[in-house]
């Protein structure tokens, strides 16, 4: 039995929301990203989906806080993603409801 995996080249994402699970646990010091390599590695995928007319929704977490902690927020990471891909990135502080 052969399983054929579809690739992004074959996906029709125009006008669709695309949920993209990404690992954005980047090192930070004093609220500033010190190494954006993980963001740079996922940027081509984000750009390709958006370029094909898809609306990219990034799903990520930062650390493993038990309670909401502003120091563990992905807000600065979203700003860096926007800078790297050259497109605006909205940040959702909460995803419940």
PyMOL commands that place a pseudoatom at each C-alpha (Angstrom):
pseudoatom trace, name=CA, resn=UNK, resi=1, chain=A, elem=C, hetatm=0, pos=[0.000, 0.000, 0.000]
pseudoatom trace, name=CA, resn=UNK, resi=2, chain=A, elem=C, hetatm=0, pos=[1.458, 3.317, -1.079]
pseudoatom trace, name=CA, resn=UNK, resi=3, chain=A, elem=C, hetatm=0, pos=[0.526, 6.498, 0.721]
pseudoatom trace, name=CA, resn=UNK, resi=4, chain=A, elem=C, hetatm=0, pos=[0.893, 9.637, -1.310]
pseudoatom trace, name=CA, resn=UNK, resi=5, chain=A, elem=C, hetatm=0, pos=[1.618, 12.768, 0.680]
pseudoatom trace, name=CA, resn=UNK, resi=6, chain=A, elem=C, hetatm=0, pos=[0.327, 16.030, -0.701]
pseudoatom trace, name=CA, resn=UNK, resi=7, chain=A, elem=C, hetatm=0, pos=[2.723, 18.937, -0.679]
pseudoatom trace, name=CA, resn=UNK, resi=8, chain=A, elem=C, hetatm=0, pos=[2.154, 22.653, -0.541]
pseudoatom trace, name=CA, resn=UNK, resi=9, chain=A, elem=C, hetatm=0, pos=[2.760, 22.737, -4.305]
pseudoatom trace, name=CA, resn=UNK, resi=10, chain=A, elem=C, hetatm=0, pos=[-0.415, 20.676, -4.773]
pseudoatom trace, name=CA, resn=UNK, resi=11, chain=A, elem=C, hetatm=0, pos=[-2.580, 22.451, -2.184]
pseudoatom trace, name=CA, resn=UNK, resi=12, chain=A, elem=C, hetatm=0, pos=[-5.284, 24.874, -3.298]
pseudoatom trace, name=CA, resn=UNK, resi=13, chain=A, elem=C, hetatm=0, pos=[-5.261, 27.446, -0.494]
pseudoatom trace, name=CA, resn=UNK, resi=14, chain=A, elem=C, hetatm=0, pos=[-6.747, 30.420, -2.322]
pseudoatom trace, name=CA, resn=UNK, resi=15, chain=A, elem=C, hetatm=0, pos=[-9.413, 32.042, -0.169]
pseudoatom trace, name=CA, resn=UNK, resi=16, chain=A, elem=C, hetatm=0, pos=[-8.928, 29.468, 2.595]
pseudoatom trace, name=CA, resn=UNK, resi=17, chain=A, elem=C, hetatm=0, pos=[-7.686, 29.780, 6.158]
pseudoatom trace, name=CA, resn=UNK, resi=18, chain=A, elem=C, hetatm=0, pos=[-4.594, 27.655, 6.675]
pseudoatom trace, name=CA, resn=UNK, resi=19, chain=A, elem=C, hetatm=0, pos=[-3.722, 26.638, 10.233]
pseudoatom trace, name=CA, resn=UNK, resi=20, chain=A, elem=C, hetatm=0, pos=[0.039, 26.251, 10.409]
pseudoatom trace, name=CA, resn=UNK, resi=21, chain=A, elem=C, hetatm=0, pos=[1.561, 24.745, 13.561]
pseudoatom trace, name=CA, resn=UNK, resi=22, chain=A, elem=C, hetatm=0, pos=[5.003, 26.254, 14.059]
pseudoatom trace, name=CA, resn=UNK, resi=23, chain=A, elem=C, hetatm=0, pos=[7.742, 26.027, 16.668]
pseudoatom trace, name=CA, resn=UNK, resi=24, chain=A, elem=C, hetatm=0, pos=[8.607, 29.614, 17.529]
pseudoatom trace, name=CA, resn=UNK, resi=25, chain=A, elem=C, hetatm=0, pos=[10.394, 29.018, 20.831]
pseudoatom trace, name=CA, resn=UNK, resi=26, chain=A, elem=C, hetatm=0, pos=[13.111, 31.515, 20.014]
pseudoatom trace, name=CA, resn=UNK, resi=27, chain=A, elem=C, hetatm=0, pos=[15.652, 32.690, 22.583]
pseudoatom trace, name=CA, resn=UNK, resi=28, chain=A, elem=C, hetatm=0, pos=[14.820, 36.050, 24.127]
pseudoatom trace, name=CA, resn=UNK, resi=29, chain=A, elem=C, hetatm=0, pos=[16.514, 38.494, 26.482]
pseudoatom trace, name=CA, resn=UNK, resi=30, chain=A, elem=C, hetatm=0, pos=[14.662, 41.431, 28.014]
pseudoatom trace, name=CA, resn=UNK, resi=31, chain=A, elem=C, hetatm=0, pos=[11.762, 40.989, 25.578]
pseudoatom trace, name=CA, resn=UNK, resi=32, chain=A, elem=C, hetatm=0, pos=[14.054, 40.995, 22.510]
pseudoatom trace, name=CA, resn=UNK, resi=33, chain=A, elem=C, hetatm=0, pos=[14.662, 38.034, 20.221]
pseudoatom trace, name=CA, resn=UNK, resi=34, chain=A, elem=C, hetatm=0, pos=[18.328, 37.075, 20.189]
pseudoatom trace, name=CA, resn=UNK, resi=35, chain=A, elem=C, hetatm=0, pos=[18.159, 34.433, 17.441]
pseudoatom trace, name=CA, resn=UNK, resi=36, chain=A, elem=C, hetatm=0, pos=[15.406, 34.447, 14.791]
pseudoatom trace, name=CA, resn=UNK, resi=37, chain=A, elem=C, hetatm=0, pos=[16.546, 31.281, 13.001]
pseudoatom trace, name=CA, resn=UNK, resi=38, chain=A, elem=C, hetatm=0, pos=[13.323, 29.361, 13.696]
pseudoatom trace, name=CA, resn=UNK, resi=39, chain=A, elem=C, hetatm=0, pos=[11.256, 32.219, 12.307]
pseudoatom trace, name=CA, resn=UNK, resi=40, chain=A, elem=C, hetatm=0, pos=[13.482, 32.514, 9.239]
pseudoatom trace, name=CA, resn=UNK, resi=41, chain=A, elem=C, hetatm=0, pos=[13.100, 28.774, 8.551]
pseudoatom trace, name=CA, resn=UNK, resi=42, chain=A, elem=C, hetatm=0, pos=[9.278, 28.885, 8.543]
pseudoatom trace, name=CA, resn=UNK, resi=43, chain=A, elem=C, hetatm=0, pos=[9.043, 32.230, 6.685]
pseudoatom trace, name=CA, resn=UNK, resi=44, chain=A, elem=C, hetatm=0, pos=[9.105, 30.695, 3.159]
pseudoatom trace, name=CA, resn=UNK, resi=45, chain=A, elem=C, hetatm=0, pos=[6.113, 28.482, 3.985]
pseudoatom trace, name=CA, resn=UNK, resi=46, chain=A, elem=C, hetatm=0, pos=[4.137, 31.413, 5.413]
pseudoatom trace, name=CA, resn=UNK, resi=47, chain=A, elem=C, hetatm=0, pos=[5.012, 33.558, 2.408]
pseudoatom trace, name=CA, resn=UNK, resi=48, chain=A, elem=C, hetatm=0, pos=[4.102, 30.841, -0.100]
pseudoatom trace, name=CA, resn=UNK, resi=49, chain=A, elem=C, hetatm=0, pos=[0.689, 30.198, 1.449]
pseudoatom trace, name=CA, resn=UNK, resi=50, chain=A, elem=C, hetatm=0, pos=[-0.076, 33.921, 1.618]
pseudoatom trace, name=CA, resn=UNK, resi=51, chain=A, elem=C, hetatm=0, pos=[1.209, 34.385, -1.925]
pseudoatom trace, name=CA, resn=UNK, resi=52, chain=A, elem=C, hetatm=0, pos=[-1.240, 31.724, -3.118]
pseudoatom trace, name=CA, resn=UNK, resi=53, chain=A, elem=C, hetatm=0, pos=[-4.119, 33.634, -1.528]
pseudoatom trace, name=CA, resn=UNK, resi=54, chain=A, elem=C, hetatm=0, pos=[-4.368, 31.702, 1.722]
pseudoatom trace, name=CA, resn=UNK, resi=55, chain=A, elem=C, hetatm=0, pos=[-4.891, 33.348, 5.085]
pseudoatom trace, name=CA, resn=UNK, resi=56, chain=A, elem=C, hetatm=0, pos=[-2.211, 31.957, 7.364]
pseudoatom trace, name=CA, resn=UNK, resi=57, chain=A, elem=C, hetatm=0, pos=[-3.031, 31.352, 11.015]
pseudoatom trace, name=CA, resn=UNK, resi=58, chain=A, elem=C, hetatm=0, pos=[0.049, 30.490, 13.022]
pseudoatom trace, name=CA, resn=UNK, resi=59, chain=A, elem=C, hetatm=0, pos=[-0.448, 28.180, 15.980]
pseudoatom trace, name=CA, resn=UNK, resi=60, chain=A, elem=C, hetatm=0, pos=[2.378, 28.299, 18.492]
pseudoatom trace, name=CA, resn=UNK, resi=61, chain=A, elem=C, hetatm=0, pos=[3.211, 28.523, 22.156]
pseudoatom trace, name=CA, resn=UNK, resi=62, chain=A, elem=C, hetatm=0, pos=[6.137, 29.983, 24.013]
pseudoatom trace, name=CA, resn=UNK, resi=63, chain=A, elem=C, hetatm=0, pos=[7.463, 27.987, 26.932]
pseudoatom trace, name=CA, resn=UNK, resi=64, chain=A, elem=C, hetatm=0, pos=[5.069, 26.105, 29.180]
pseudoatom trace, name=CA, resn=UNK, resi=65, chain=A, elem=C, hetatm=0, pos=[3.594, 28.626, 31.614]
pseudoatom trace, name=CA, resn=UNK, resi=66, chain=A, elem=C, hetatm=0, pos=[0.898, 27.332, 33.976]
pseudoatom trace, name=CA, resn=UNK, resi=67, chain=A, elem=C, hetatm=0, pos=[-0.682, 30.792, 34.200]
pseudoatom trace, name=CA, resn=UNK, resi=68, chain=A, elem=C, hetatm=0, pos=[-0.634, 33.614, 31.623]
pseudoatom trace, name=CA, resn=UNK, resi=69, chain=A, elem=C, hetatm=0, pos=[2.665, 35.448, 31.969]
pseudoatom trace, name=CA, resn=UNK, resi=70, chain=A, elem=C, hetatm=0, pos=[3.514, 38.570, 29.923]
pseudoatom trace, name=CA, resn=UNK, resi=71, chain=A, elem=C, hetatm=0, pos=[7.162, 37.430, 29.859]
pseudoatom trace, name=CA, resn=UNK, resi=72, chain=A, elem=C, hetatm=0, pos=[6.040, 34.307, 27.968]
pseudoatom trace, name=CA, resn=UNK, resi=73, chain=A, elem=C, hetatm=0, pos=[3.968, 36.207, 25.384]
pseudoatom trace, name=CA, resn=UNK, resi=74, chain=A, elem=C, hetatm=0, pos=[4.405, 35.613, 21.667]
pseudoatom trace, name=CA, resn=UNK, resi=75, chain=A, elem=C, hetatm=0, pos=[3.626, 39.281, 20.926]
pseudoatom trace, name=CA, resn=UNK, resi=76, chain=A, elem=C, hetatm=0, pos=[7.317, 40.179, 20.253]
pseudoatom trace, name=CA, resn=UNK, resi=77, chain=A, elem=C, hetatm=0, pos=[7.633, 37.032, 18.131]
pseudoatom trace, name=CA, resn=UNK, resi=78, chain=A, elem=C, hetatm=0, pos=[4.635, 38.082, 16.010]
pseudoatom trace, name=CA, resn=UNK, resi=79, chain=A, elem=C, hetatm=0, pos=[6.309, 41.447, 15.414]
pseudoatom trace, name=CA, resn=UNK, resi=80, chain=A, elem=C, hetatm=0, pos=[9.503, 39.684, 14.306]
pseudoatom trace, name=CA, resn=UNK, resi=81, chain=A, elem=C, hetatm=0, pos=[7.564, 37.366, 11.992]
pseudoatom trace, name=CA, resn=UNK, resi=82, chain=A, elem=C, hetatm=0, pos=[5.996, 40.460, 10.397]
pseudoatom trace, name=CA, resn=UNK, resi=83, chain=A, elem=C, hetatm=0, pos=[9.419, 42.060, 9.943]
pseudoatom trace, name=CA, resn=UNK, resi=84, chain=A, elem=C, hetatm=0, pos=[10.920, 38.922, 8.392]
pseudoatom trace, name=CA, resn=UNK, resi=85, chain=A, elem=C, hetatm=0, pos=[8.075, 38.160, 5.973]
pseudoatom trace, name=CA, resn=UNK, resi=86, chain=A, elem=C, hetatm=0, pos=[7.396, 41.819, 5.152]
pseudoatom trace, name=CA, resn=UNK, resi=87, chain=A, elem=C, hetatm=0, pos=[3.660, 41.530, 5.838]
pseudoatom trace, name=CA, resn=UNK, resi=88, chain=A, elem=C, hetatm=0, pos=[1.468, 42.597, 8.728]
pseudoatom trace, name=CA, resn=UNK, resi=89, chain=A, elem=C, hetatm=0, pos=[0.862, 39.975, 11.401]
pseudoatom trace, name=CA, resn=UNK, resi=90, chain=A, elem=C, hetatm=0, pos=[-2.040, 40.307, 13.832]
pseudoatom trace, name=CA, resn=UNK, resi=91, chain=A, elem=C, hetatm=0, pos=[-1.618, 38.912, 17.330]
pseudoatom trace, name=CA, resn=UNK, resi=92, chain=A, elem=C, hetatm=0, pos=[-4.411, 37.164, 19.226]
pseudoatom trace, name=CA, resn=UNK, resi=93, chain=A, elem=C, hetatm=0, pos=[-3.753, 37.366, 22.966]
pseudoatom trace, name=CA, resn=UNK, resi=94, chain=A, elem=C, hetatm=0, pos=[-6.441, 34.753, 23.624]
pseudoatom trace, name=CA, resn=UNK, resi=95, chain=A, elem=C, hetatm=0, pos=[-7.837, 31.913, 21.547]
pseudoatom trace, name=CA, resn=UNK, resi=96, chain=A, elem=C, hetatm=0, pos=[-10.651, 30.725, 23.780]
pseudoatom trace, name=CA, resn=UNK, resi=97, chain=A, elem=C, hetatm=0, pos=[-14.241, 31.221, 22.685]
for i in range(1, 97): cmd.bond("trace and resi %d" % i, "trace and resi %d" % (i + 1))
show_as sticks, trace
zoom trace
